Amino acid sequence: MKSGTSCETCAYYYYDEEFDEYICDVGANMDEDDYARLLESHQSSCPYYQNGDEYKIVRHQM
């Protein structure tokens, strides 16, 4: 997770009704090697974080 951000604002974080919980959808797009590298990395922020706020750019332009 990036400093100053959280999973709740990430575009990949969504509610899965089948599991009845919130999950990160990035894992579905990774292969086994990518996932292993992510788990072994020592970085404190998520390299896949993407702000889910669609209006951030619009507010910035105002």
DSSP file (Angstrom, degrees, kcal/mol; ACC not computed):
  #  RESIDUE AA STRUCTURE BP1 BP2  ACC     N-H-->O    O-->H-N    N-H-->O    O-->H-N    TCO  KAPPA ALPHA  PHI   PSI    X-CA   Y-CA   Z-CA
    1    1 A M              0   0    0      0, 0.0     2,-0.1     0, 0.0     3,-0.1   0.000 360.0 360.0 360.0 135.4    0.0    0.0    0.0
    2    2 A K    >   -     0   0    0     43,-0.2     3,-1.9    44,-0.2     2,-0.2  -0.395 360.0 -98.8 -70.0 147.4    1.3    3.4   -0.9
    3    3 A S  T 3  S+     0   0    0      1,-0.3    -1,-0.1    -2,-0.1     3,-0.1  -0.486 111.8  20.1 -66.4 136.8    2.0    5.8    2.0
    4    4 A G  T 3  S+     0   0    0      1,-0.3     2,-0.3    -2,-0.2    -1,-0.3   0.451 115.9  82.2  83.6   0.0   -1.0    8.2    2.3
    5    5 A T    <   -     0   0    0     -3,-1.9     2,-0.3    46,-0.0    -1,-0.3  -0.838  58.1-160.2-128.8 168.2   -3.3    5.9    0.4
    6    6 A S    >   -     0   0    0     -2,-0.3     3,-1.5    -3,-0.1     4,-0.3  -0.945  36.6-103.1-144.2 166.9   -5.3    2.8    1.2
    7    7 A C  G >  S+     0   0    0     -2,-0.3     3,-1.7     1,-0.3     6,-0.3   0.829 113.0  70.1 -59.1 -32.3   -7.0   -0.1   -0.5
    8    8 A E  G 3  S+     0   0    0      1,-0.3    -1,-0.3     3,-0.0     5,-0.0   0.749 102.2  43.8 -61.2 -23.7  -10.4    1.6   -0.1
    9    9 A T  G <  S+     0   0    0     -3,-1.5    43,-3.2    42,-0.0    44,-0.3   0.410  90.6 110.4 -99.6   1.7   -9.4    4.2   -2.7
   10   10 A C  B X   -A   51   0A   0     -3,-1.7     3,-1.3    -4,-0.3    41,-0.2  -0.558  68.2-137.3 -82.0 140.7   -7.8    1.8   -5.2
   11   11 A A  T 3  S+     0   0    0     39,-3.3    -1,-0.1     1,-0.2    40,-0.1   0.719 104.0  55.9 -66.2 -21.8   -9.5    1.1   -8.5
   12   12 A Y  T 3  S+     0   0    0     38,-0.3    13,-3.0    36,-0.1     2,-0.6   0.468  85.5  94.8 -90.7  -2.4   -8.8   -2.7   -8.1
   13   13 A Y  E <   +B   24   0B   0     -3,-1.3     2,-0.3    -6,-0.3    11,-0.2  -0.810  52.6 150.1 -95.5 118.7  -10.5   -3.0   -4.7
   14   14 A Y  E     -B   23   0B   0      9,-2.4     9,-2.8    -2,-0.6     2,-0.5  -0.948  48.6 -97.4-146.3 164.7  -14.1   -4.1   -5.0
   15   15 A Y  E     -B   22   0B   0     -2,-0.3     2,-0.7     7,-0.2     7,-0.2  -0.738  29.7-156.0 -87.5 123.9  -16.8   -6.0   -3.2
   16   16 A D  E  >> -B   21   0B   0      5,-2.7     5,-1.4    -2,-0.5     4,-1.3  -0.894   3.6-164.1-102.1 112.9  -17.2   -9.7   -4.2
   17   17 A E  T  45S+     0   0    0     -2,-0.7    -1,-0.1     1,-0.2     5,-0.0   0.823  87.0  59.8 -67.0 -31.7  -20.7  -10.9   -3.5
   18   18 A E  T  45S+     0   0    0      1,-0.2    -1,-0.2     3,-0.1    -2,-0.0   0.911 118.0  29.6 -63.6 -42.3  -19.7  -14.6   -3.9
   19   19 A F  T  45S-     0   0    0      2,-0.2    -1,-0.2    -3,-0.2    -2,-0.2   0.541 102.6-133.0 -93.2  -8.6  -17.1  -14.3   -1.1
   20   20 A D  T  <5S+     0   0    0     -4,-1.3     2,-0.3     1,-0.2    -3,-0.2   0.886  72.5  86.3  57.3  43.0  -19.1  -11.6    0.8
   21   21 A E  E   <S-B   16   0B   0     -5,-1.4    -5,-2.7    -7,-0.1     2,-0.3  -0.982  84.0 -92.1-160.0 164.9  -15.9   -9.5    1.3
   22   22 A Y  E     +B   15   0B   0     -2,-0.3     2,-0.3    -7,-0.2    -7,-0.2  -0.662  46.5 179.4 -82.9 138.7  -13.8   -6.8   -0.4
   23   23 A I  E     -B   14   0B   0     -9,-2.8    -9,-2.4    -2,-0.3     2,-0.6  -0.930  32.2-113.1-137.4 161.8  -10.9   -8.1   -2.4
   24   24 A C  E >   -B   13   0B   0     -2,-0.3     3,-0.6   -11,-0.2   -11,-0.2  -0.861  19.8-159.4 -95.4 125.0   -8.1   -6.7   -4.6
   25   25 A D  G >  S+     0   0    0    -13,-3.0     3,-0.8    -2,-0.6     4,-0.5   0.442  72.9  89.9 -85.9  -1.4   -8.5   -7.7   -8.2
   26   26 A V  G >  S+     0   0    0      1,-0.2     3,-1.7     2,-0.2     4,-0.4   0.881  77.7  65.0 -63.4 -37.0   -4.9   -7.2   -9.2
   27   27 A G  G X  S+     0   0    0     -3,-0.6     3,-1.0     1,-0.3    -1,-0.2   0.788  92.3  62.0 -57.6 -30.0   -4.1  -10.8   -8.4
   28   28 A A  G <  S+     0   0    0     -3,-0.8    -1,-0.3     1,-0.2    -2,-0.2   0.754 104.8  48.0 -68.7 -23.0   -6.4  -12.0  -11.2
   29   29 A N  G <  S+     0   0    0     -3,-1.7     2,-0.3    -4,-0.5    -1,-0.2   0.402  99.1  85.7 -98.0   1.6   -4.2  -10.2  -13.7
   30   30 A M    <   -     0   0    0     -3,-1.0     2,-0.1    -4,-0.4     0, 0.0  -0.763  68.3-137.6-103.5 147.5   -0.9  -11.6  -12.4
   31   31 A D     >  -     0   0    0     -2,-0.3     4,-2.2     1,-0.1     5,-0.2  -0.441  39.7 -92.8 -89.8 177.7    0.8  -14.8  -13.2
   32   32 A E  H  > S+     0   0    0      1,-0.2     4,-2.0     2,-0.2     5,-0.1   0.857 124.8  51.1 -61.5 -38.5    2.5  -17.0  -10.5
   33   33 A D  H  > S+     0   0    0      2,-0.2     4,-2.3     1,-0.2    -1,-0.2   0.907 109.7  49.7 -66.9 -42.6    5.9  -15.4  -11.0
   34   34 A D  H  > S+     0   0    0      1,-0.2     4,-2.1     2,-0.2    -2,-0.2   0.909 111.2  49.7 -61.4 -42.4    4.6  -11.9  -10.7
   35   35 A Y  H  X S+     0   0    0     -4,-2.2     4,-2.2     2,-0.2    -1,-0.2   0.903 109.7  50.6 -65.1 -41.5    2.7  -12.8   -7.5
   36   36 A A  H  X S+     0   0    0     -4,-2.0     4,-2.0     1,-0.2    -1,-0.2   0.907 110.2  50.2 -63.0 -42.2    5.8  -14.4   -6.0
   37   37 A R  H  X S+     0   0    0     -4,-2.3     4,-1.3     1,-0.2    -1,-0.2   0.892 109.5  51.6 -62.7 -39.4    7.9  -11.3   -6.7
   38   38 A L  H  < S+     0   0    0     -4,-2.1     3,-0.3     1,-0.2    -2,-0.2   0.916 111.3  46.8 -63.7 -43.4    5.2   -9.0   -5.1
   39   39 A L  H  < S+     0   0    0     -4,-2.2    -1,-0.2     1,-0.2    -2,-0.2   0.843 115.2  46.2 -67.4 -33.5    5.2  -11.1   -2.0
   40   40 A E  H  < S+     0   0    0     -4,-2.0    -1,-0.2    -5,-0.2    -2,-0.2   0.646  90.0 104.8 -84.5 -15.5    9.0  -11.2   -1.8
   41   41 A S     <  -     0   0    0     -4,-1.3    -3,-0.0    -3,-0.3    -4,-0.0  -0.305  60.4-150.2 -69.3 151.4    9.5   -7.5   -2.4
   42   42 A H        +     0   0    0      2,-0.0     2,-0.2    -2,-0.0    -1,-0.1   0.205  53.1 125.7-105.7  13.1   10.4   -5.2    0.5
   43   43 A Q        -     0   0    0     -5,-0.1    -2,-0.0     1,-0.1     0, 0.0  -0.490  56.4-143.2 -76.6 146.1    8.7   -2.1   -0.8
   44   44 A S  S    S+     0   0    0     -2,-0.2     2,-0.3     2,-0.1    -1,-0.1   0.520  78.4  64.4 -87.3  -5.1    6.2   -0.4    1.5
   45   45 A S  S    S-     0   0    0    -43,-0.1   -43,-0.2   -42,-0.0    -2,-0.1  -0.880  88.2-108.5-120.5 153.2    3.8    0.6   -1.3
   46   46 A C    >   -     0   0    0     -2,-0.3     3,-1.2     1,-0.1   -44,-0.2  -0.654  19.8-153.4 -77.6 122.2    1.7   -1.4   -3.7
   47   47 A P  T 3  S+     0   0    0      0, 0.0    -1,-0.1     0, 0.0    -9,-0.0   0.640  94.1  53.1 -71.3 -11.7    3.2   -1.1   -7.2
   48   48 A Y  T 3  S+     0   0    0      2,-0.0   -36,-0.1   -36,-0.0    -2,-0.0   0.377  75.8 131.8-103.6   3.1   -0.3   -1.8   -8.7
   49   49 A Y    <   +     0   0    0     -3,-1.2     2,-0.4   -39,-0.1   -39,-0.1  -0.326  29.4 178.1 -59.7 132.6   -2.2    1.0   -6.8
   50   50 A Q        -     0   0    0     -2,-0.0   -39,-3.3     0, 0.0   -38,-0.3  -0.978  33.9-114.9-137.7 123.9   -4.4    3.0   -9.1
   51   51 A N  B     -A   10   0A   0     -2,-0.4   -41,-0.2   -41,-0.2     5,-0.1  -0.369  19.2-157.2 -61.1 127.1   -6.6    5.8   -7.7
   52   52 A G        +     0   0    0    -43,-3.2     2,-1.0    -2,-0.1    -1,-0.2   0.376  57.8 114.8 -87.8   4.5  -10.2    4.9   -8.3
   53   53 A D    >   -     0   0    0    -44,-0.3     3,-1.2     1,-0.2     4,-0.3  -0.663  46.0-170.9 -80.1 103.3  -11.4    8.5   -8.1
   54   54 A E  T 3  S+     0   0    0     -2,-1.0     4,-0.3     1,-0.2     3,-0.3   0.746  82.7  51.8 -65.8 -24.1  -12.7    9.2  -11.6
   55   55 A Y  T 3> S+     0   0    0      1,-0.2     4,-2.5     2,-0.1    -1,-0.2   0.380  77.8  97.6 -98.3   4.3  -13.1   12.9  -10.9
   56   56 A K  H <> S+     0   0    0     -3,-1.2     4,-1.9     1,-0.2    -1,-0.2   0.910  86.8  46.7 -59.1 -44.1   -9.6   13.6   -9.5
   57   57 A I  H  > S+     0   0    0     -4,-0.3     4,-1.7    -3,-0.3    -1,-0.2   0.910 111.6  51.3 -65.8 -41.8   -8.4   14.9  -12.9
   58   58 A V  H  > S+     0   0    0     -4,-0.3     4,-1.0     1,-0.2    -2,-0.2   0.923 110.4  48.3 -61.8 -45.1  -11.4   17.1  -13.4
   59   59 A R  H  < S+     0   0    0     -4,-2.5     3,-0.4     1,-0.2    -1,-0.2   0.868 109.5  53.9 -63.3 -35.6  -11.0   18.6   -9.9
   60   60 A H  H  < S+     0   0    0     -4,-1.9    -1,-0.2    -5,-0.2    -2,-0.2   0.846 106.6  51.9 -67.0 -33.3   -7.4   19.3  -10.7
   61   61 A Q  H  <        0   0    0     -4,-1.7    -1,-0.2     1,-0.2    -2,-0.2   0.689 360.0 360.0 -77.0 -18.7   -8.3   21.1  -13.9
   62   62 A M     <        0   0    0     -4,-1.0    -1,-0.2    -3,-0.4    -2,-0.1   0.480 360.0 360.0 -74.3 360.0  -10.7   23.4  -12.1
